[in-house]
């Protein structure tokens, strides 16, 4: 069972929680965000991991009775001790002892799901993470103060991705939401800005591991 909750904090895209009912492989679609996640393993011990931004779907192994929770940070939020390019399409285990984990030069008690937003603010206060306000504006379409070359360099440095790659991820996410909302593949491809339906199908297959038909069928099955 997976749930997520949007946040009012500018730092966070969402907080999420999952409990594994059956052993299996789960797919995490590509996106420009990155996550700090925590796991309570079936054996009872805890671990902490960083999940980097991704340009391809990731497969995750889930084991019965494991519990996962974490924070998905927005693309303009950077880690001060790790470049996101180092964890692109990958994840990194953080040193964890009992209920404590280390990130950068700091050690923290693993937060509960209900305390994740407060914990994110503490990470910012401790300079473990940094929100780049200029990049936040640029991601919303305001490139004031950037030359083309400096913008490209800045995007790559902070997000681990190029602006074009982020736009591709955003377009695929928009198309996915439209398909789940009842749009036909042809209409969804037009509204989300693809050249044609075939272009959208290739993009969704590459970035989400699903075709439009599979996305619609999965949504109908859940409703």
N, C-alpha and C positions, 0 to 999 in steps of 0.2 A: 504494500500500500504506500503510495507516494502522495504527499501534499506539499503545496508551497503557498507562501503568503507574501504579497507585495509589501514593500516597506515605504514609509514616508521619508526615510532618510535618503539624501542625495547620493550617499556612498553605495547604497545597496539596491540591487535589482530585485532580489527576493531572499527570503529565508526558506529553507526546505527541510523536510523530514520524511524518512522512509523506513518502513519495517518490512523485512523479507518474510513472506509466508511460505515460500517454497524455493528450494535450490533452483537456480537458473541464471541465464545470461541476459542482462538488461542493456538497452542501447541508450546512450546519452548523445543527443544531437550536437553537431558543431555549433559553437557560438563564440562571440567575442568577449564574453564575461569570464571571470575566473572565480574559483570557489575555495574557501577554507572549510574542510569537512571533518567530521568526527565520526568514529565508529565504535559501537559497543559490540564486540564480537561474541559469538555464541559461547565461547569459553569463559567470558566474563571480563576479559581485559579490554582496555581502551587504546585507540590509536588516533592520530591526527594526520591529515594529508592536505597538500595543496593540489588543486586541479587547474591546470593552465587553460588559456583560451585554446580553441581547436578549430581546425579547418576540415575535419572529417569526423564522422560519428565514432564514439568510443564505446567499446563493449566492457561491461562491468560484471564481474562474477558476484552473485548474491547467494548467501547461505542462510538456510532457515533459522529464524529467530534473531538474526543480526539486525541492529538498528543503526541508522545513519541520520545525521542532521548537519546543517551547515549554513553558511552565508555565501550567496552569489553576489560578488562585487561588480559594479559597473566598470566599463572599459577604461574610463578616465581615472580610476583608482589604481595606484601603483604600489608595489612593495618596495621598501627602501633598501632591503638587503638582498633581494633576488630579482633579476630581470625576467620579465614575463616571457621573453624569447627563449629563456632556458627551460621553461616548462610548457612550451607550445606543443599541443597535441600529446601531452604527457601529464603525469602526476608525480608528486614528490612526497615521500614519507617524512614526517617531522619527528624528531626525537621525542619519545613519550615514555614517561615513567609513572606508573600508577595513574593518577588523575591529572598529571601535569604534562605540559608539552612546551617545546621551545620553538620560537620563531624569531629570527634575527638574534639580537642579544638579550631577548626577554624570555621569561618563563611564566606561564599562566596555568591556572586551573582550567580544565576543560569546561566550557560554559554549558548550561542546559539549553534546550531549544528555546525556552521562553525568555532567556537572557541574551540571545544572540545579537540583537540590535544594540543593547547597552555595551556588549563586548566589542562590537565594531567601533563604537565611539571611543572606547578605551584604547584600542589599537591605533586610532588616529591621534589621540592625545599623547601616546607614547612614541609617536613618529615611526611606528612599525609600517603603517600605510600612509599614503599621501594622496589627496584628491587634487587633480590638476584642473583648475577652473577654466583656463584657456582652452584646454582640450575638450572639456565638457561643453563649452560654447560651440567649438568647432564641430563636435559630433551632432549638434543640433542645427548645423548649417551656417553658423556665424564664424567665418574664417578671418575676421578682422585682426590685423596684426601679424598675420602669417604670410610670408612669401610662399610660392608653390614648393620650393625646395625645402624650406625650413618646416613647412607643414608636414611634408612626407616624412622627413627625418624625425620630427617630434611624435607623429602618430606611431611610427615603428618603435621608437624608444619607450614610450609609455605603455602602449597597448600590446606590443609584440606582433602587431599586424599592420598592414597598410590600410589606408582609408578605403581603397577599392575593395579589399577583402571584407572589411566591416560592412560596407554597403551591400555586398553580396549576401552576407549572413543575415542582415536586416531584411532584405528583400525575400529571402527564403522563409524567414520567420513570419513575415506578413502574409505570404502565400499560404503557409500552413494554417494560420488563423482563419483566413478566408475560407479555405476548404473545409475546416471544421465548423464554420458558421453556415454552411449550406451552399456556398458558391460552387458553380460548375468549374471543372478544370480550365475550360476556355475563358470563362469570365474572370476567374482568380488570376490567371496569367496576365490578363489585360490590366486589371486593376492594380496588381502589384508591380507592374512595370517591366515584365519580361517581353522579349521580342515576339515570342509566340508560345504556344502550349508545350511544344517539344523542348524549348529552352528551359521552361520552368521544370519540366519533368526531369531533365538532366541535372539541374541544380539541386532539386530536392533529393534525388537519389544520391548525389555526391555528398551533400551536407547533412542530410538527415537519415540516409539509408532507406528511404521509403519513396514509392511513387505516389502520385496524387490518388490513384485508385486505392492503394493500401491505407493512406491517411484517412480517406472518407470511410472505408470499410471499418477501420479500427474505431473511429468516432461513433459510427452507427451501432457498433457492437456494445459500446459502453453506455449508450443512451437507451 
